[in-house]
Amino acid sequence: MINRIILVAVTWLMPTIATHAQQILLDNDWYLAGEKMTIAVEASNAEISSRVAYVELSDTEGLQASAVIALTDGRGQGNIYLPSYLHSGYYQLSMYTRLGKQALQMLLPVVNIMQKSVADDIDWVEAEGGYKPVLTTTALPSKYVETFSKRTEHEGHCVYARVRPTAEVTDYKPTMTDATLAVVGKEVHVFQGKMLDDSTAVFNTFDVDGRHSIVLQAETYNAEPLQVELLDPFANIKPKQLPHLTFNYNRAEVERRSIQMQTAVGDTMVVDSTNVCIDVFATKPILSYNLDEYRQFRTIREVLLEYVNFVHRSTKNGRNRLFVFSEEEGYSIWPALVLLDGMPVKDINRLLEYDARRVHYISMFDGNYTLGGIMYKGIISIITRTGKLTNFPPETTAAYLIYDFPQK
């Protein structure tokens, strides 16, 4: 009940501020390791056009917890689930945007009543008083400002990746590279990367929030795979040292919050919607097959051969390609874009041998699509029963990981 009252107060206070001042509002003055921390943030007038704020909790060892918070008119609210292994003591809480040149910081007490650590730096003093955080500002590292302040997030959240050549690739140019980011799941979110001269791929994402599994892929225009890895979006302003914490605590409050924390179920899992959306880019499929209604064949090759209409397979230079039939044009010279749980599939040969019993839907779409400088005629979207690329891992050169998109 206390948390609810405080959150309402945060929501009420923020619109009353006439001019934007960089600030952080929290639902508590101190936290237990394992608790959920609710944060309301506000960017300064100079950062008002930024759509995302970065919040991170660090100690002298580095980043311990973080959140990406979507901003509307410079304001936003989100949560950080504090790891249960945090030691007792002070931490540094920082908030900044890509448009800003300084970070708003505060010392934040975190206490762990479940386990002791050699890193604990705390004295417990039972009293009625409490700790009040003090806000300060610090200049962001010049490298951060030079690298990221020019890449503002006006329309959506930018994800950054580094593309590198492999031993097999002899001629690699960043400007001749196709990089994609796909959100793994039962809805399709595929983003094309903009390649910069320093081999950084910038993905301007939108309409995706929360924690998701993603796949980053890159290849040359000659279809040679490249190594790709995620760049950490956080500047991670690690404090050089933190003061000793003398914690004036109220035993009843600590016990109450401990019980509340242990009984609460925090949603820290990856988003996993059970609702299947067979639409792609807000377009209805021309045909869709629910494989539960058909005999279960062993491979996708057999499924396409036996009862999927308007899909044609052709082989060129030992590589299979799939084509979608159009009543106006017949089979185009351009292949179809093939997606498995939202991930573009480059190796059609491997897909054809995939276990069809793991697939729920196969849908075909008409129309012209461009991705990575390549023209596609139609889309073939394959959705598995789990929506998690079950038994179809991405190529070893790709990056398959969990990513925290902005919280709304």
N, C-alpha and C positions, 0 to 999 in steps of 0.2 A: 504493500500500500504506500509506503514511503517513496519507493522508486517512482510509482505512478504520479504522485503529486509533484515530485521534482521535475519529471519529464514534461508535464503540462506547463510548469513554470518556465522551462526552457523554451518551449514552443511559443509561449506568450511574450516572453521578454524580447526575443530576437526581432520581430517586426516593429517594435517600438523605437528601435535605434534609427535615427534619421540619416546618419552618414555611416558608411561602412568602416569599421575598425577591426583589424585583425584580432581575433579572440577565440578562445576555447572555453566551452562550458561542459562540466561533467556532472554526472548524477550522484557522485560521492567525492569526498575529499581524500579518501584512501581506499585501497582495494585488497581483497584476498586473492591469493594465487588460485586460479580456477574460476574466478568470477567473470561475469560479463560487464564490460565497461561501456556505458552509453555516452557518446560524445556529440555535442553540437558545435559546429565550427562556422566561422565567418571570415571571409577574406577581406582584405583592404580594398579601398577604392581603386587602387592601381591594378588589382587582380580580379576585378569584378567580372571580366569576360571569361575567366577560366571556369571550366565545367567540372573540374575535379580537384579535390584537396587530398593530400597525402598525410597520414598520421602514423607516427611510428613510436614505439616504446623501446628504448635502448638502455643498456648498461655499459660498463667499460669493456665488456667482451664483444659487444655488437648488438645488432637488431634482434629483439626478442619477440615482438608482436607488432602487427601493423594493420592498417585498414585504408582502403581507397573509398572516399566519400563523394558522391555526386553532388554538385552544387547547382542551385537555382538562384539566380541573382546574387551570387556570392555566398549563399548560406546552404548548409546541409547538415544531416545528422546520420550517424552510423554507430556500429558496435565493434568492439575488439574483445574477443574471448581470450582472456589471459591464460597462458599455459599453467598447468598445475605444478610444474616443476620449478617455477620461479623462486629464487631465494628471497629472503626477507631483507628489505632495505630500500634505499632510494633508487628510482629509475628516472630517466629523462624522457619526457613526452614532448615530441616535436610535431608541428603542423606547418605545411608549406604547400605552395602550388608551383606549377612550372613557370608562371608569369612573375612570381615574386623573387626578390633578391635577398630575402631574409626569412628565417624560420621563427615562429613563435614557440617558445619552450617553457617548460615548467618542471620542477622536481615533483615526482609523484611517489608517495609511499606505497609499497606493496608488502604484505605480510603473508607468510606461509605457515598456517597452523597445522598442516597435515604432515609435514616432514621438515627436518632440519638439513642445513647445507653448510659446508665449510665456507661458502661465500656469504653467509648471513652477516649483516652489519646492522644490528638493531639492539636497542635496550628497551625492554618492556617496562612501562611505568603505569600502573593502574591509576586512572584519574578520570574526572568527568570532562576534561578539556579535549580538544581535537586539533587536528592539523589543518591549516589553511594553505593551499598551494599559492605560490607567487609566480606570476607570468613574467618572462623576460624575452628578449629577442636577440638573435645572433645572426651574423651574416652567413649566408650559404657559401660553401666552398666555391672558389672561382671556377673550378672545373665544372661543377654542376651548372652554374649560371651560364657559362659559355656553351655548354653542350645542350642543355635542355630548355633554357628560357626562350630560345628561338623556335622551339617546336611546341607551340602553344596548343591547348586543347579547347578550341572554340565550339566545335560541333559534336565531339564525342571523346571517348577515352582512347589515348594513344598507347599502344603496346609496341615495345621495341625489341628487336632481335638482331643478333650478329650473324652474318652469313660468311662462311669460310669455305675455301676450296678443299676438295679431298685429294688423296694421292692419285686418283684416277683422272682427275680433271686437270688438263694441261693449259687450257686457255679460258681464264675466268675474268669477266668484266662485270662489275656491279650493275652497270646500266643495261646489261644483257642478261638479267636474272629475273626469274619468276618466283616470287615468294608469296605464300598464302598462310593465313591463320584460319583454322576451322574450329568451331565450338562443337565438341562431341556431344551428341544427344539426339533426341527424336524430333527436334526442330532444326532447321537449317540456318546457320549463321556462318558464312564464309567471307573473309575479307582479304583483299589483295594488298600486298605491301608496296609502299613507295620506297624505292631503293635510293639511298644517298651515296655520295662518292666514297664515304669511309666504310662501305659495306654494311651499313646499318639499314635494316628494313623497318619502316614505320607503318604500323597498321592502325588506321583510324576506325575504331570500333564504335558501334551504336546499338541501342535496343538490347543490350546484354548487361545484366546486373547480377551480383552475387558470385558465388564460387562455382567454377565450372572446370571440367577437363578440356584442354585444348591441344591441338596438334599444329605445330609450325613446320612447314615444308618449304624447300627451296630447290630450284634446279635451273640450269642454264637454258637458253632458248633452244639448245640442241637436245634437251631432255636428259642432260647429265645431272644426277643428284648432287646437291651441295650440302655441306654440314651447316646446321642452323641451331642457334642456342638463344635462350631468352636473356635479355638484359634486365637486370634488377631495376624496377622503376623508382626505387627509393634512394635518396642521397645517403641515407644511413649516417647521420651526423652523430658519431659515437662520442660520448663524453670522455674526456681524459681521466677525470676522477669525479667521485660523487661523495657528498658529505655523509657522516655517520647519522643514522636515524634513531632518535629517541622518541619512541612511540607512546604517547599518552592515550591510553585506550580505555574504553568503557566495556567491562566484561560482558554485560548483558547484550550490548550491541554486537560484539564480536561473535558471541554464541548464536544470536539470532541470524546474522548474515551467513554464518557457517552452515547452519541447518538449511537455510533458504538456498544456498549455493548447491548443496549436495542433493537436494530434492528436485532442483530445476533441471530441465533437459535442454541443453544448449544446441541450437541448430548450427553446428559447425561443419556439417557434411557437405559434400559436393551436391549441387542441384541435380535432382534425378526425377524429372516429371514422368509420371506414368501415362500422361495424355499424349497420344501420337498425333502430330500435325503433319499431314502429308502434303500440305501446301508448301511451295518453294517460292520465296521472294513475292509472297502474296498472290501467286498464280496457281490456279486450279490445274490438276493433272489432266491430260487427255485420256489416260488410262491408269488404273491402279489395281493391283492384285494383292488380296489378302491371302497369304499362302496357307492359312489355316483351312481354307475352302478347297484346297487342291491336294492331290496326292503328294506326299513328301518325297521329293527327289533328294539325292545325296549332294549334288553340287549345283552351283549357280549355272554352270554350263548346261546341265540337263534341264533346268527350269526354263532358261531362255529358249532352248530348242523345242521343248514340248508344248508350252502353252502361253508364253509371253509374246503377244503380237506387236508389230511395228518396231521391233528391234532387230538390227542386222549386225552380224559380226564380220569383220574383215581383218586380214593379217597383212602387215607391211613391215618389211625388214625384221621379221621374226616377232613383232609386237602386235598383239591384238588391239583392235579398237572397236567400239560399239557406236552404232548410228541409230537415230530415231527417225521413223518414217513420217513424212508430212504429206497430207492429201494434195496440197498445192504444188509441192516441189519434189515429192518422192523422197528418196534417200539423198541427203546432201553430201557434198564432198567434205564437209566439216564434221568431225566426230562429235558425239555427245559428251557433255560433262558428266562424269560418273561420280556419285557421292555415296559413301557408306557411313551411315550415322552422321552425316554432315561433313565428312572428311573427303576431299577430292582424292580419288584413287588414280594413280598414275600407272601402276602395274596391273593391267587388265588380265594378264595371264594368271596372276595369283588370285585375282578375284573370281575368275571362272571356276577355280578349284575350291572355293570357299564352301563350307558346309551350309547348304540351303536350309537345313532344319533349324538353324539359328536365326533365320530371316523371317520377319513378320510381314512387311510390306515391300512391294516393288512398284514404283510409280514412274510414269513417263510424262515429260513436259515438252511442249513445242516452243519455238521462239529462238531468237539469237542471243547469245551470251558471250561476253568477253571476260576472260580471267587471265591475268598475267600476260597480256599481249597476244593471247591465243583466242581465235574465234571458235565457239562451240555452237552447234546446231542441236538444240534440245538438251534436256537433262534426264538422266536416269538416277533416281533417288532410291537407295536401298536402306531400309530401316530394320535393324535387328530387334530381337525381343527385349533385350536389355538396354539398347541405345548406347552401349559402351564399347563398341568395336570388339566384341567378344571373340577371342581367338583370331583376331586379325590385327596384330600390332603394326604400327607404322614402320616405315623403313628405318634402318639404324641411323641414317643421317638426319632424320627428323627429330623434333623435340616433342615428347608427349608428356604433359605435366598438368598440374592443377594450378589455376590462376584465379586470383581474386579481382573480379571486375568491380566497378563502383557500386557501393551500397546506396540504395534509394530509400 
